[in-house]
Amino acid sequence: MRITDLSVKRPVTATVLYLALIVLGVFSLGRLAIDLIPDISFPVIVIYSTYPGVSPQEVEENLTKVIENSASSASRIEKISSTSREGSSAVVVQYQWGTDLADASNDLRERLDLIRDFIPADASQPVLFKFDPSMTPIMVLSIEGRRDLESLRFIAENTIQTSLEQIDGVASVSVEGGLQKQIHIDLDRILLASYGLGIDQIVSVVRAENLNVTGGAVFRSTPCEPSAAWTTWWRSARSSSATKTASPCIWITLPPCTADTWMTRWT
């Protein structure tokens, strides 16, 4: 029996059936989950590591390629891409859909442990994290004005960023762009080679001279009048040699050079 014959011969049954479908649809629509940014798990794992004070070319040769070669032998990998920046490396491993990322992460972590002795000592231990679409920013604001770029960044970090972070529902706010004070070191490669010095030695010496560490605390107890009770106060001490201007840099001695030998160009 066709649907048309049923609707003509038994109209009450057809009407009840249609009403039941409408009620079921309205009920299901109210329970349908709707999210602006749904929770979607992409089969992507990012391997991030830092290598401070090293150019992008050296990061790629000494760090990124080593991690890529180790990760490429894992199973169910569809694509591997990488980005090498100054002082950092990011390797993106894309798996096939349906791959268990927990097992994939454990597999990558074991492979990275095997190459720990083959990456530079100054590089950090590679960190693995899964790609999450909710990590992408939902709003991007730009700032412009008649002030210089350094002042605009100061306003963005100390005024706008703090105000946005106090809004309910805001997880994090980051600031990019502008200018930050930096000390650039121009090296004379010929002069360094004549003294048998390498760039790594320069980086190590400059890092050792640019420290800001705690030196402990000083405690003292003194009697109080008239009860003669003792009160205790303390002061924290710090040993700070952090370089904020370029002037102190010219007095950094580079072993095995003598005290009369200094780096020639500082800007």
C-alpha positions as CSV (number, residue, x, y, z in Angstrom):
1,M,0.0,0.0,0.0
2,R,1.4,3.4,-1.0
3,I,1.6,6.4,1.3
4,T,-1.0,8.3,-0.7
5,D,-3.5,5.4,-0.4
6,L,-2.9,5.3,3.4
7,S,-3.4,9.0,3.7
8,V,-6.7,8.9,1.8
9,K,-8.2,5.8,3.3
10,R,-6.9,6.4,6.8
11,P,-6.6,10.1,7.4
12,V,-6.6,9.9,11.2
13,T,-3.7,7.5,11.2
14,A,-1.7,9.7,8.8
15,T,-2.4,12.8,10.8
16,V,-1.3,11.2,14.0
17,L,1.9,9.9,12.4
18,Y,2.8,13.4,11.0
19,L,2.1,15.1,14.3
20,A,4.3,12.5,16.1
21,L,7.1,13.3,13.7
22,I,6.7,17.0,14.2
23,V,6.7,16.7,18.0
24,L,9.8,14.4,17.9
25,G,11.6,16.9,15.6
26,V,10.9,19.9,17.9
27,F,12.0,17.9,20.9
28,S,15.2,16.8,19.3
29,L,15.9,20.4,18.1
30,G,15.8,21.7,21.6
31,R,18.4,19.1,22.7
32,L,20.7,19.7,19.7
33,A,24.1,20.9,20.9
34,I,25.2,24.1,19.1
35,D,28.7,25.6,19.7
36,L,30.4,28.5,17.9
37,I,33.7,26.7,18.1
38,P,32.9,22.9,18.4
39,D,35.3,20.5,20.1
40,I,37.0,18.9,17.1
41,S,40.1,16.8,17.6
42,F,42.5,17.1,14.7
43,P,45.1,14.4,14.3
44,V,48.0,16.8,14.6
45,I,50.8,16.9,17.1
46,V,53.3,19.8,17.4
47,I,56.8,19.3,18.6
48,Y,58.2,22.6,20.0
49,S,61.7,23.3,21.3
50,T,63.8,26.3,21.9
51,Y,67.4,27.0,21.1
52,P,68.2,30.5,22.5
53,G,70.5,32.8,20.7
54,V,70.9,30.8,17.5
55,S,70.0,31.8,14.0
56,P,67.3,30.1,12.0
57,Q,69.8,28.4,9.7
58,E,71.6,26.8,12.7
59,V,68.3,25.9,14.3
60,E,67.2,24.0,11.2
61,E,70.5,22.2,10.7
62,N,71.2,21.2,14.3
63,L,67.7,20.8,15.8
64,T,64.8,20.8,13.3
65,K,66.2,18.2,10.9
66,V,67.2,15.9,13.8
67,I,63.6,16.0,15.2
68,E,62.1,15.5,11.7
69,N,64.2,12.5,10.9
70,S,63.2,10.9,14.2
71,A,59.5,11.6,13.8
72,S,59.3,10.6,10.2
73,S,59.7,6.9,11.0
74,A,56.5,6.8,13.1
75,S,53.5,5.0,11.7
76,R,50.3,6.4,10.2
77,I,51.9,9.8,9.4
78,E,50.4,11.7,6.5
79,K,52.5,14.8,6.5
80,I,55.4,16.5,8.3
81,S,56.1,20.2,8.2
82,S,58.4,22.4,10.2
83,T,59.2,26.0,10.9
84,S,62.6,27.2,12.1
85,R,62.9,30.7,13.7
86,E,65.6,32.4,15.6
87,G,65.8,30.5,18.9
88,S,62.9,28.2,18.3
89,S,61.8,25.2,16.3
90,A,58.3,23.8,15.6
91,V,57.7,20.5,13.8
92,V,54.1,19.7,12.9
93,V,53.2,16.0,12.5
94,Q,49.9,15.3,10.8
95,Y,48.5,11.8,11.2
96,Q,45.7,10.0,9.3
97,W,42.2,10.5,10.6
98,G,41.2,7.9,13.2
99,T,44.7,7.7,14.8
100,D,44.8,7.5,18.5
101,L,46.8,10.6,19.5
102,A,47.5,9.3,23.0
103,D,49.4,6.3,21.5
104,A,51.0,8.6,18.9
105,S,52.2,11.0,21.5
106,N,53.8,8.2,23.5
107,D,55.5,6.9,20.4
108,L,56.9,10.3,19.5
109,R,58.0,10.9,23.1
110,E,60.0,7.6,23.1
111,R,61.6,8.5,19.8
112,L,62.6,11.9,21.0
113,D,64.2,10.4,24.1
114,L,66.5,8.3,21.9
115,I,67.9,11.4,20.1
116,R,68.4,13.5,23.2
117,D,72.2,13.1,22.9
118,F,72.1,14.2,19.3
119,I,70.5,17.6,19.8
120,P,72.6,20.6,21.1
121,A,73.1,20.8,24.8
122,D,71.7,24.4,25.0
123,A,68.5,23.4,23.3
124,S,65.5,22.6,25.5
125,Q,63.8,19.3,25.8
126,P,61.2,19.0,22.9
127,V,57.6,19.5,24.1
128,L,54.6,17.8,22.5
129,F,51.1,19.2,22.4
130,K,48.0,18.5,20.4
131,F,46.6,21.0,18.0
132,D,43.4,22.5,19.5
133,P,41.2,24.8,17.4
134,S,40.1,26.6,20.6
135,M,43.7,27.9,20.9
136,T,43.3,30.1,17.9
137,P,42.3,33.7,18.8
138,I,38.7,34.8,18.3
139,M,39.5,38.5,18.1
140,V,42.5,40.4,16.8
141,L,42.9,44.1,17.6
142,S,45.4,46.5,16.1
143,I,46.7,49.7,17.6
144,E,48.0,52.7,15.7
145,G,48.8,56.3,16.7
146,R,51.3,59.1,16.4
147,R,53.6,57.7,19.0
148,D,56.6,55.5,18.3
149,L,56.3,51.7,18.1
150,E,57.9,51.3,21.5
151,S,55.4,53.5,23.2
152,L,52.5,51.8,21.5
153,R,53.7,48.3,22.7
154,F,54.0,49.7,26.2
155,I,50.4,50.9,26.1
156,A,49.2,47.6,24.7
157,E,51.0,45.5,27.4
158,N,50.3,47.7,30.4
159,T,46.9,49.1,29.7
160,I,44.9,47.3,27.0
161,Q,46.1,43.8,27.8
162,T,45.5,44.0,31.5
163,S,42.0,45.4,30.9
164,L,41.0,42.6,28.5
165,E,42.3,39.9,30.8
166,Q,39.9,41.1,33.5
167,I,36.9,40.5,31.3
168,D,34.9,37.4,32.3
169,G,35.4,34.5,29.8
170,V,38.7,35.7,28.5
171,A,41.3,33.0,28.8
172,S,44.4,34.8,27.6
173,V,45.6,37.9,25.8
174,S,48.9,38.1,23.9
175,V,50.6,41.1,22.4
176,E,52.7,41.0,19.2
177,G,54.5,43.6,17.2
178,G,55.8,46.9,18.2
179,L,59.4,47.4,19.3
180,Q,61.2,46.1,22.3
181,K,64.6,47.3,23.5
182,Q,67.4,44.9,22.4
183,I,71.2,45.0,22.3
184,H,72.5,43.8,19.0
185,I,76.0,42.4,18.8
186,D,77.9,42.6,15.5
187,L,80.8,40.1,15.4
188,D,83.9,40.4,13.3
189,R,84.3,36.8,12.1
190,I,87.9,37.3,10.9
191,L,89.0,38.7,14.3
192,L,87.2,35.9,16.2
193,A,88.9,33.3,14.0
194,S,92.3,34.9,14.6
195,Y,91.8,34.5,18.4
196,G,90.4,31.0,18.0
197,L,86.9,32.0,19.3
198,G,83.5,30.7,18.2
199,I,80.1,32.2,18.3
200,D,79.0,29.7,20.9
201,Q,81.7,31.0,23.3
202,I,80.5,34.6,22.8
203,V,77.0,33.6,23.6
204,S,78.0,31.7,26.7
205,V,80.1,34.6,28.0
206,V,77.4,37.2,27.4
207,R,74.8,35.0,29.0
208,A,77.0,34.5,32.1
209,E,77.5,38.3,32.4
210,N,73.8,39.0,32.1
211,L,72.3,37.4,35.3
212,N,69.7,38.4,37.8
213,V,69.7,35.9,40.6
214,T,68.7,35.8,44.3
215,G,71.4,36.2,46.9
216,G,69.4,35.0,49.9
217,A,68.0,37.0,52.8
218,V,69.4,38.9,55.8
219,F,67.7,38.4,59.2
220,R,68.1,40.5,62.2
221,S,66.5,40.5,65.7
222,T,66.3,43.6,67.9
223,P,64.7,44.2,71.3
224,C,61.6,46.4,71.5
225,E,61.0,48.9,74.3
226,P,59.6,48.9,76.9
227,S,58.6,45.2,77.0
228,A,62.1,44.1,75.9
229,A,60.4,41.7,73.4
230,W,62.4,40.8,70.4
231,T,61.3,41.6,66.9
232,T,62.7,40.0,63.7
233,W,63.0,41.7,60.3
234,W,64.5,40.4,57.1
235,R,65.6,41.8,53.8
236,S,66.0,39.9,50.6
237,A,69.3,40.3,48.6
238,R,69.8,39.9,44.9
239,S,72.9,39.7,42.7
240,S,71.9,41.6,39.5
241,S,74.2,42.0,36.5
242,A,71.4,42.3,33.9
243,T,72.5,44.4,31.0
244,K,70.0,47.2,30.1
245,T,72.3,49.4,28.0
246,A,75.1,48.7,25.5
247,S,77.7,50.6,27.6
248,P,78.6,47.7,30.0
249,C,79.0,45.3,27.2
250,I,82.3,46.7,26.1
251,W,84.0,45.6,29.3
252,I,83.2,41.9,28.9
253,T,86.4,39.9,28.7
254,L,86.4,37.0,26.3
255,P,88.8,34.1,27.3
256,P,91.4,33.1,26.2
257,C,91.9,36.8,25.2
258,T,93.8,39.2,27.4
259,A,92.2,42.0,29.3
260,D,93.2,44.4,26.6
261,T,91.2,42.6,23.9
262,W,87.6,43.5,23.6
263,M,84.8,42.9,21.1
264,T,85.0,45.6,18.5
265,R,81.5,46.5,17.3
266,W,78.5,46.9,19.6
267,T,75.3,48.7,18.6
